[in-house]
């Protein structure tokens, strides 16, 4: 849980798109990169929003918007909560759990450098968590 986010994101693909990108084009980018979110940036590369699979479902399909003509600016999550790359992975996972979202953009100097996803919890942090739970259960059995 103490591993730095920087170490987690160094091998991950960062998918960026301008706010004028259509939902359909963004979905193609996400599909090609095999990711569940695209970070939306302004003309200076600064993060302005995030568009996720859930946004596509709830803000586009469920509301019968046309993915080919709907720009990300209309359906993205604006000003998402972010985390710095030098924070521990556990911090980002806790942030997602507490706030009910599955993606946290990693930002350095206002620019996205990666993303932490709920799937990242399935890595070493999950194994560590399981080990902690087993230790606590074992201690509980001993103390009776």
N, C-alpha and C positions, 0 to 999 in steps of 0.2 A: 504493500500500500504506500510505501515511502518512495518508490521509484519515481524519478522525475518524469513529468509529461514530455519533456524534450526527448527523452530516450524512447518513449512510446511512439511518438509521431515521426521520428526521423525516417522511417521506411514507408510511411503512408503517403498516398496520393492526395494532394490538395486540389479540390475542384472549386474553381472560382468562376463567377459569371457577373456581368453587369446587370443592373436592375431592369433594363429594357429587354432582356432575354425572355423569350416566350417560355411558358411552362413546358411545352412540348420539347423545345430545344434543351432546356435544363434537364428534363427527364432522359433525353438521349445522352447527355454528358454523364449523368449519374449511372446510367446503364453501362456505358462504355467503361467507366472507371470502377464499376462494381461497388458503388458507395450509396449511402442512404440520404445524403444531403449535399447541397451545393451552397457555398458561402457567397453571398452577394456583396460586391464591392463597387465603390464609386470610381470615377475616372482617375483618382490618385492611388487606387489600390487599397483604400481604407474600407474596413468592414462596415456595411450598412444593414445587413440582415442575413438570415439563413432561410433556405427553403428545403424542407424535408419531405420524405415519403408521406408523412401524416398530413402535411400541408396540401400535398397533391390530392390526397383522399378527401379531407374535410373541407378545404377551402376552394378546391377546383371541381372535382368530380361530384361531390355531394351537393354543391350549389349550382351544378350544371353550367359551369363556365367553359368556354372553348379553350382547350390547352394550346391550340395553335396561335390564338390571338391574345391570350391573357399574359401580360408581362409579370415577371417575378415581383416587381414593385407592388403589385396589387394584392399578392397572396403570400408574401414572405412574412416571417416573423421579424419585425423591425427591432433594431437595437437589442440583439440577444445578449444574454449574460455570457460573459467570456471568462477565460482563465489564462494566466501567463504560463509560458513553457517551463518555468523553474519551480512551479508548484508540484506537490506530489500527486500521483494519479488518484490516490484515494480521495483527495480534496475534490477533484472533478467528479468522481463517481458519487460522492456524498451530495454535491451540488445538484446533480441530476436526480438523485433519489428524493431529496427534499423538495425540489421544484417540479417534479413530474415531467421532465423532458429527457430525451434520449441522445442528444448531441450537444456538445459544448465546444464552440469555436476557441481555438488557441490563438491568442493575439499577442504580437510583439510590436510595440510602437504604432499601434492602431491597425496594423496589417495582419491578416490571417496567415498563420504559418502551419496550421494543422487543425485537427479536430479530434476530440475524445468522444467515443461513442459508448453506449451501454454495452455493446459487444466486447469492448475492451475489458469489461469486468470478467469475461470468460478466460482471460489470460492468467498470468501468475498471481494477480490479486485475488481471483476467485479461489485458487488453490490455497493461498495463505488464509483467506477467510474461512474456508472449510476446515483447515487445520486448527485455527483458533476455536471454532465451534466444537470440534472433537475434543480439544484439550479442556475446554470449559465443561463439557458434558462428563468427561472422565473425572475431573476434579469434583464435580457435583456428585458423582457416584461414590467417590471416596469419602467425601464429607457427609454423604447420606442425608 
